[in-house]
Amino acid sequence: ESEAWSGGIDIGVTALTPAEFGAANPGSLAWAELESTWVVNSAGQLRMRGRAVPPGAIPGRTVAGYNAGKLEWKDVLGVRAERGAIALFVNGELAGRVEVADVEEI
């Protein structure tokens, strides 16, 4: 048994209702590719419909100051959709945010 973090975690928000979500994604965990869904991956990269923002950019927009690899056992991760941004929190403290106000749906 280990208490070290050994993986990644994607976190995000969606505008889909539970019914829309289920109908759009039956039996799949590929929720990051759904429309109206914004995801920040474990490296802090913003993704829409499975693609970097802007498309083709490497690494694209990132949440400065956030890296899931630094999470520790029992840390609490939170996400807040703001008007024009997505903010991430670790243990109640702002870890970083990424601006999305100028990004159109891909």
CYANA upper distance limits for C-alpha pairs under 8 A (distance plus 0.5 A):
  3 GLU  CA     72 GLU  CA      8.38
  3 GLU  CA     73 TRP  CA      6.50
  4 ALA  CA     72 GLU  CA      7.32
  4 ALA  CA     73 TRP  CA      7.33
  5 TRP  CA     69 GLY  CA      7.45
  5 TRP  CA     70 LYS  CA      8.38
  5 TRP  CA     71 LEU  CA      7.20
  5 TRP  CA     72 GLU  CA      6.57
  5 TRP  CA     73 TRP  CA      7.31
  6 SER  CA     69 GLY  CA      8.38
  7 GLY  CA     69 GLY  CA      7.77
  8 GLY  CA     41 ASN  CA      8.24
  8 GLY  CA     42 SER  CA      5.50
  8 GLY  CA     68 ALA  CA      6.57
  8 GLY  CA     69 GLY  CA      7.18
  9 ILE  CA     41 ASN  CA      6.93
  9 ILE  CA     42 SER  CA      5.50
  9 ILE  CA     68 ALA  CA      6.98
 10 ASP  CA     39 VAL  CA      7.06
 10 ASP  CA     40 VAL  CA      6.21
 10 ASP  CA     41 ASN  CA      4.76
 10 ASP  CA     42 SER  CA      5.93
 11 ILE  CA     39 VAL  CA      6.11
 11 ILE  CA     40 VAL  CA      5.96
 11 ILE  CA     41 ASN  CA      7.01
 11 ILE  CA     79 VAL  CA      7.72
 12 GLY  CA     37 THR  CA      7.70
 12 GLY  CA     38 TRP  CA      5.91
 12 GLY  CA     39 VAL  CA      4.60
 12 GLY  CA     40 VAL  CA      6.37
 12 GLY  CA     79 VAL  CA      7.30
 13 VAL  CA     37 THR  CA      6.26
 13 VAL  CA     38 TRP  CA      5.96
 13 VAL  CA     39 VAL  CA      7.10
 13 VAL  CA     79 VAL  CA      8.25
 13 VAL  CA     81 ALA  CA      7.43
 14 THR  CA     36 SER  CA      6.19
 14 THR  CA     37 THR  CA      4.63
 14 THR  CA     38 TRP  CA      6.81
 15 ALA  CA     36 SER  CA      5.97
 15 ALA  CA     37 THR  CA      6.95
 16 LEU  CA     20 GLU  CA      6.13
 16 LEU  CA     21 PHE  CA      6.17
 16 LEU  CA     36 SER  CA      7.12
 16 LEU  CA     37 THR  CA      8.09
 17 THR  CA     21 PHE  CA      6.49
 18 PRO  CA     22 GLY  CA      6.60
 19 ALA  CA     23 ALA  CA      6.65
 20 GLU  CA     24 ALA  CA      6.48
 21 PHE  CA     25 ASN  CA      6.52
 22 GLY  CA     26 PRO  CA      6.05
 24 ALA  CA     34 LEU  CA      7.84
 25 ASN  CA     29 LEU  CA      8.03
 25 ASN  CA     30 ALA  CA      7.86
 25 ASN  CA     31 TRP  CA      7.31
 25 ASN  CA     34 LEU  CA      8.26
 30 ALA  CA     34 LEU  CA      8.20
 31 TRP  CA     37 THR  CA      8.41
 32 ALA  CA     37 THR  CA      7.17
 32 ALA  CA     38 TRP  CA      7.69
 32 ALA  CA     39 VAL  CA      6.59
 32 ALA  CA     47 ARG  CA      8.00
 32 ALA  CA     48 MET  CA      7.45
 32 ALA  CA     49 ARG  CA      6.45
 32 ALA  CA     50 GLY  CA      6.05
 33 GLU  CA     37 THR  CA      8.01
 33 GLU  CA     48 MET  CA      7.19
 33 GLU  CA     49 ARG  CA      4.20
 33 GLU  CA     50 GLY  CA      4.96
 33 GLU  CA     51 ARG  CA      8.41
 34 LEU  CA     48 MET  CA      8.35
 34 LEU  CA     49 ARG  CA      5.86
 34 LEU  CA     50 GLY  CA      8.37
 35 GLU  CA     48 MET  CA      8.03
 35 GLU  CA     49 ARG  CA      6.43
 35 GLU  CA    105 GLU  CA      8.33
 36 SER  CA    105 GLU  CA      7.90
 37 THR  CA     48 MET  CA      6.90
 37 THR  CA     49 ARG  CA      7.58
 38 TRP  CA     46 LEU  CA      7.65
 38 TRP  CA     47 ARG  CA      6.58
 38 TRP  CA     48 MET  CA      5.74
 38 TRP  CA     49 ARG  CA      8.24
 39 VAL  CA     46 LEU  CA      6.31
 39 VAL  CA     47 ARG  CA      5.61
 39 VAL  CA     48 MET  CA      6.93
 40 VAL  CA     44 GLY  CA      5.95
 40 VAL  CA     45 GLN  CA      5.79
 40 VAL  CA     46 LEU  CA      5.06
 40 VAL  CA     47 ARG  CA      6.55
 40 VAL  CA     62 THR  CA      8.42
 40 VAL  CA     63 VAL  CA      8.26
 41 ASN  CA     45 GLN  CA      5.89
 41 ASN  CA     46 LEU  CA      7.21
 41 ASN  CA     47 ARG  CA      7.83
 42 SER  CA     67 ASN  CA      6.55
 42 SER  CA     68 ALA  CA      5.30
 42 SER  CA     69 GLY  CA      7.54
 43 ALA  CA     62 THR  CA      8.47
 43 ALA  CA     66 TYR  CA      7.81
 43 ALA  CA     67 ASN  CA      5.65
 43 ALA  CA     68 ALA  CA      6.86
 43 ALA  CA     69 GLY  CA      8.10
 44 GLY  CA     62 THR  CA      5.63
 44 GLY  CA     63 VAL  CA      5.51
 44 GLY  CA     64 ALA  CA      7.76
 44 GLY  CA     66 TYR  CA      6.13
 44 GLY  CA     67 ASN  CA      6.22
 44 GLY  CA     68 ALA  CA      8.02
 45 GLN  CA     52 ALA  CA      7.67
 45 GLN  CA     59 PRO  CA      7.17
 45 GLN  CA     60 GLY  CA      7.22
 45 GLN  CA     61 ARG  CA      6.40
 45 GLN  CA     62 THR  CA      4.80
 45 GLN  CA     63 VAL  CA      6.97
 46 LEU  CA     52 ALA  CA      6.71
 46 LEU  CA     53 VAL  CA      6.60
 46 LEU  CA     60 GLY  CA      7.71
 46 LEU  CA     61 ARG  CA      6.13
 46 LEU  CA     62 THR  CA      6.14
 46 LEU  CA     63 VAL  CA      7.82
 46 LEU  CA     98 VAL  CA      8.14
 47 ARG  CA     51 ARG  CA      5.65
 47 ARG  CA     52 ALA  CA      5.22
 47 ARG  CA     53 VAL  CA      6.35
 48 MET  CA     52 ALA  CA      7.09
 48 MET  CA     53 VAL  CA      7.29
 48 MET  CA    105 GLU  CA      8.13
 48 MET  CA    106 ILE  CA      7.23
 49 ARG  CA    106 ILE  CA      7.46
 51 ARG  CA     55 PRO  CA      6.48
 51 ARG  CA     56 GLY  CA      8.16
 52 ALA  CA     56 GLY  CA      6.91
 52 ALA  CA     57 ALA  CA      6.75
 52 ALA  CA     58 ILE  CA      7.76
 52 ALA  CA     59 PRO  CA      7.58
 52 ALA  CA     60 GLY  CA      6.15
 52 ALA  CA     61 ARG  CA      7.96
 53 VAL  CA     57 ALA  CA      7.15
 53 VAL  CA     60 GLY  CA      5.74
 53 VAL  CA     61 ARG  CA      6.32
 53 VAL  CA    103 VAL  CA      8.30
 54 PRO  CA     60 GLY  CA      6.42
 54 PRO  CA     61 ARG  CA      7.76
 54 PRO  CA    103 VAL  CA      8.30
 55 PRO  CA     60 GLY  CA      8.24
 55 PRO  CA    106 ILE  CA      8.40
 56 GLY  CA     60 GLY  CA      8.26
 61 ARG  CA     98 VAL  CA      7.58
 62 THR  CA     98 VAL  CA      6.81
 63 VAL  CA     87 ALA  CA      8.46
 63 VAL  CA     88 LEU  CA      8.44
 63 VAL  CA     96 GLY  CA      5.87
 63 VAL  CA     97 ARG  CA      5.57
 63 VAL  CA     98 VAL  CA      5.46
 64 ALA  CA     95 ALA  CA      8.42
 64 ALA  CA     96 GLY  CA      5.96
 64 ALA  CA     97 ARG  CA      7.24
 64 ALA  CA     98 VAL  CA      7.92
 65 GLY  CA     95 ALA  CA      6.21
 65 GLY  CA     96 GLY  CA      5.79
 66 TYR  CA     88 LEU  CA      8.08
 66 TYR  CA     95 ALA  CA      6.01
 66 TYR  CA     96 GLY  CA      6.35
 67 ASN  CA     71 LEU  CA      8.04
 71 LEU  CA     75 ASP  CA      6.82
 75 ASP  CA     90 VAL  CA      7.09
 75 ASP  CA     91 ASN  CA      6.36
 76 VAL  CA     89 PHE  CA      8.43
 76 VAL  CA     90 VAL  CA      6.09
 76 VAL  CA     91 ASN  CA      5.34
 76 VAL  CA     92 GLY  CA      7.96
 77 LEU  CA     88 LEU  CA      7.79
 77 LEU  CA     89 PHE  CA      6.19
 77 LEU  CA     90 VAL  CA      5.26
 77 LEU  CA     91 ASN  CA      6.91
 77 LEU  CA     92 GLY  CA      8.40
 78 GLY  CA     88 LEU  CA      6.17
 78 GLY  CA     89 PHE  CA      5.33
 78 GLY  CA     90 VAL  CA      6.88
 78 GLY  CA     91 ASN  CA      8.41
 78 GLY  CA     92 GLY  CA      8.02
 79 VAL  CA     86 ILE  CA      7.57
 79 VAL  CA     87 ALA  CA      6.22
 79 VAL  CA     88 LEU  CA      5.11
 79 VAL  CA     89 PHE  CA      6.69
 80 ARG  CA     86 ILE  CA      6.37
 80 ARG  CA     87 ALA  CA      5.66
 80 ARG  CA     88 LEU  CA      6.97
 81 ALA  CA     85 ALA  CA      6.88
 81 ALA  CA     86 ILE  CA      5.33
 81 ALA  CA     87 ALA  CA      7.02
 82 GLU  CA     86 ILE  CA      6.24
 82 GLU  CA     87 ALA  CA      7.68
 83 ARG  CA    101 ALA  CA      7.79
 84 GLY  CA     99 GLU  CA      6.37
 84 GLY  CA    100 VAL  CA      5.53
 84 GLY  CA    101 ALA  CA      4.36
 84 GLY  CA    102 ASP  CA      8.15
 85 ALA  CA     97 ARG  CA      7.10
 85 ALA  CA     98 VAL  CA      5.98
 85 ALA  CA     99 GLU  CA      4.80
 85 ALA  CA    100 VAL  CA      5.46
 85 ALA  CA    101 ALA  CA      6.93
 86 ILE  CA     97 ARG  CA      5.99
 86 ILE  CA     98 VAL  CA      5.98
 86 ILE  CA     99 GLU  CA      7.19
 86 ILE  CA    100 VAL  CA      7.73
 87 ALA  CA     94 LEU  CA      7.71
 87 ALA  CA     95 ALA  CA      8.14
 87 ALA  CA     96 GLY  CA      6.39
 87 ALA  CA     97 ARG  CA      4.61
 87 ALA  CA     98 VAL  CA      7.08
 88 LEU  CA     94 LEU  CA      6.60
 88 LEU  CA     95 ALA  CA      6.03
 88 LEU  CA     96 GLY  CA      6.09
 88 LEU  CA     97 ARG  CA      6.59
 89 PHE  CA     93 GLU  CA      5.71
 89 PHE  CA     94 LEU  CA      4.96
 89 PHE  CA     95 ALA  CA      5.46
 89 PHE  CA     96 GLY  CA      7.67
 90 VAL  CA     94 LEU  CA      7.08
 90 VAL  CA     95 ALA  CA      6.52
